[in-house]
Amino acid sequence: MSKSEATNKRLLVGDNPFHGISHLSQARAASRGNELNNPRYAAHLVGLSLDNGADGFMFTVSETTLSILRILREERQRQPRLYAIVPYAYEFVRMAVLAGGVPGLARRLGKQVLLSGNLRAVANGVKGVVGNDPVSLLRSYLWYETYRLKSAGGKRSELGSIMLHEVVTDMALALNMRWLIDAHLQFMSERRITPGFETRNFPYLVDKFQHWGIDFGQVAIAAPFNPAGFQMCPSRETCEEALRAIPQTEVIAFSVLAAGYVKPVEASAYLAQLPSLTGVAVGVSKERHAIETFAIFHEGLQT
C-alpha cells in the first residue's frame, strides 16, 4: 500500500509559492527567493512531495504551472491527479494593464485561442462574439484551458477537476449569475470532468447551491479550513456546519497552515476531525518542507 492509499484524504501539492504568493504578506513571499519561479525547481519540489505522501497537484493554470506539468510528464512515470483552477486572475489583471484594459485583454486572449488551433474553442468564440452570447464565450475559454491542460499533462495525466477561480465563483454567487455556474457544470459534465468551484465563502456557496438545486454529489469544492479560522468566512464554526451538511461532496481544504500561523501537526490534527473533507492542499517552498510536511500530514490524517 502506498502512502497516499493509507489515508482517506487526498494530499495535494498547492502552487501558491510557485507564483510568489503569500496570504500573510508580500514581504514573506519575496523572502522565499526567485528559485521558486523556476519551473524545473518547482517540479522538483512537487516530485519530492509526491514521493513523501502527496498524490495530487492543485494549481492555477498559468505558463508556470503548465511548464511544471510538462516536466513532470517527462520525468515521472506515475503522474499526480490534477486539480486545475481557471482563470489565473492575477495574470489576467496584469495582461489587462499591459493591453490597455478589458478590451485589450479580450483581444489578447482571443488571439491566444486562435493560435492554440483548437477548432471547438475558436468556433464557440466566434459564436459568442457574433451572437453576443456569454455562454458560448465561456465555453470557448473552457475549451482553450482544457486543451492546454491535456497538452501539457499528456495522456497519462488524470484530470480530477477543473475549478472556477474564487474571484469568478464568488462573483457569480453574489450577482446571482446562475447561468455561469450552469454553463460550467454542463461543459465539464460533457467532458466527463468533475466541475469544481474554489470559494472564500463556503457556507454561502453551499446555501446558494442548495437553493438552486445543484447536485452536490457531482461537484468538487475548494475552500479554506484551518484551526485558526483564517480566511474561513464568516466563521470557522459556520464553515464546519456547512461542511457537515454536504457529506457526499468532494471538498478540498486549502490555507490549512493559515499562512504559517499553524504548524503542520496542529493543522493535520484539526483536519483529521473533519471526516467530510476529502482532500488537503499544502504549498511547499523548500525541499525540507516537501519532505517533512507531507510526511506529517500523511501520518496525521490516517484513520
N, C-alpha and C positions, 0 to 999 in steps of 0.2 A: 504493500500500500504506500502511495506517495504521500508526502507531507500534506499537500492540498486536499487529498482524499480523506485525511484523518479528521478534518474539521467540517462542520456543517455550514460554515460561512465561507464564501469565495473571497480570497485575498487578492486585491488588485493593486498594482503599482499606479500611483497618481502622477500626473505630469506637471503640476504647478512649478516645481523647481526648475524644470527644463525651459520654462517660459520666463524665468526671472520673477515669479510671483510669490509674494508672501502676504498672507492675510493679517500679519502683525504690523509690518511696516516696510516701506520701500528700502530703507537702510538695511534691514535684515536680509532682504532679497539680494541687495548689492554685495553684502558681505560674503555671500556664498561663492563669489568669483565668477569669471567668464567661462570656466571649463564646462559648466553645465549647459552652455549654449552650443557645445559641440555635439552633434547628433551621435557620433560614434562613442563618445564617453557616456552620453545619456543611455544609449543602447546597452553599453557595458553594465551600467547600474541596473537597468531593467533585467538583464540576464542574470546578474547576481541575485536580485530579488526573487526571480523565478527559481533559482537553484536553492533558495532558502525558505521556501514556503508559499510564495506568491504563485498564482496560476492565471492571472489576467492582467490587463493593462487598460486603464481608463484614462482617456485623453481627449483634449480638444483638437479637432482636425486642423492642422497647420502644416506648413512646409517642414518645420522642425520635426513634428511627430510622424509625418509621412516618411521622412528620411530615416527615423528610428525604426519604423516598420520594415523598410527595405533592408536595413542592416540585419535586423532580427531574422528576416526571411532567408538571408544569405548565410547566416552563421549558426542558426539553431534548427535542429530537426523538429523539435516539439514547439509549436507556436502557442503563444498565450491567447486566451479568449479575449476578444476586443470589445470594449465599450466606448464608442465614439460619441463625442459631443459636438454639435454643429449649431450655429456657425461659431468661428473663433471671433468673439465680439471685439476684443482688443485690437486684433489685426484689422477688422473692418473699420473701426474708428480711425486708425492710422491711415488706412487706404483712402477713406473719405476726406481726411485733412489734406493729404497729398494730391488727391484727384480733384479737389475743388468742391467738396460737399457730396450730398447724396446722389445727384445726377451723375457726377463723375465716378462715384463708386459703382453705380449701376452699369455705366458704360464699361468700366474695367472688368467687373465681374462677368458681364455679357461676353466680353472678348475672351476671357478665360474659358467660359463654357464652350464657345465656338472652337477655340484651339484644342480643347480636350478631345474633339472628334466624336463625342457621344451623341449619336443622332437623336435619341429619345430626349435627352436634355435640351438639345437645340430645338427640336420640334415643339416641346412644351413651352420653351421660352418664347418662340415666335408666336405661338397661340396666345400666350399670356399678354404679350405686348400689343398684338393686333386687336385682341378682344377685350383688353383691359381686364384680364381675368387673374386675380391674385392667386387662386388655387393652382392654375397652370404654371404661374411663375414659381410658386413654392415647389411644385413637383419638378420643375426644371432644375432648381437648385439642389433638391434632394437626389435627383438622378446624377448630377455632377459630383456631389460629395460621395455617393455610393460608388461611383466609377473610380474615383481617386482612391478610396479606401481599398477596394478589391484589387486595384492595380498595384498598390504599394504592399499590401499584405500577402498577395499571392494566393494560389489555390488551397494551400494548406491552412490558411488562417481561418479562424472561427469567429464570425461576427455576432456577438451576443446581443447587441442592441445599438441602435443609433438614436441618441437622445437630443432633444432640443435644448439648447443652452438656456440657463436660468433667466437671462435677460429676455429671451423670446417667450419662454414658458410663463413667467410671472406677469409679463405684459399682457399676454393673451388671456390669462385668468382675470386680471384686473379690469380689462376692457371688454370682457365677455366675448372674446373672439373665438367662439366655438368652432367656426369654420376652419380656423388654422389648426386647432387640435384634431378635428376630424380628418382633415386632409393628411396630416402626418400619420395618424392611425391607419388610414386607408392605404396610403402609399407603402408603408412598411409592412403591413399585413400582406399586400400583394407580392412583396419581395420575400415573404417568409422571414422577415427580420422583426425582432421584438421592438415595437415603438417605445421609446423612452423619453423621460422628462426630468431634467435637472431643475431643482427649485430651492429657493431660500425661504419659502413659506409653505412648508409641508402640510400643516393642518388645513390651510386654505385650499390647497390643491386637492386634498382628499375630500373636503366638503364640496368643492365645485364639481369634481368628477362624480361624486355620489349623486348630486343634483342633476347632472347631465346624463346619468345612467350609463356611464362608461364602465366596461368590464375590467375590474382591477386584476383579474387573472391573466389578462392579455397584455399588460404593460410592465415596464420597469421604471422605477423612480429612484433618483439620487438626491439625497438631502443631508444636511449636517446633523451629526449625532455625536455627542461627547459629554463626559461627566460634568464639565464646567458650564454647559448650556450655551457655549459660544456659537453665535450665528443661528441658534435654534429659535426661530421666530414663531409665535410671540413668547414662548417659554419652553423650557425642557419638558415640563410636565405635560403641556398640551401636545407637543410633538410625540411623546411616548404614548399618549392616549390615542392619537390618530394612527400611530403605527399598529397598535393592538386591534384597531378596527378593520384592518385590511391584511389579515394573515396570509391570504392567497397571493399577495403581490410580491414581485421581486423588488426589494428595497435595498439600495446600496448606501452605506454611510460614508460621508467624507467629512473633512475638517475634524477628524477623530482625535487629533492631538491638540486641538484648539490653538493652532498657530504656535505650538511649542510650550504652552502653559501646562499641558497634561503629559505625563510620562507614558510611554507605551504600555507598561504593566498596568497602570491605573486605567488607561483607555480600554485595553483588551478586557479587563475585568468588568467594566461597565457594559461594554458591547455584548459580552457573553450573556448578560442578564436580559437581553432583548431578543427573544427567540424568533420574532418575526423578521428580523434583519437577515437578509440572505447574502450580503456582501459587504466588504470593508475596503475602502481605497485609502492608501497611505503614500504620500510622496517621500522620496529619499533624495538626498543631495550628496552623500558621501558613500564610499564603499563600505565603511563600518556600519553606517545606517542601514544599507541594503541587507547586510548580513544579520545584524543584531535585531533590527526592528521586526522583520518578518518572522524570525525565529520566535520572538516574544509573542507576537500576535498569533502565530500558529499554535503555540503552547497554550496561550490564554483563552483561545476560542474553542478549544476542544471540548466536546461534550462527553 
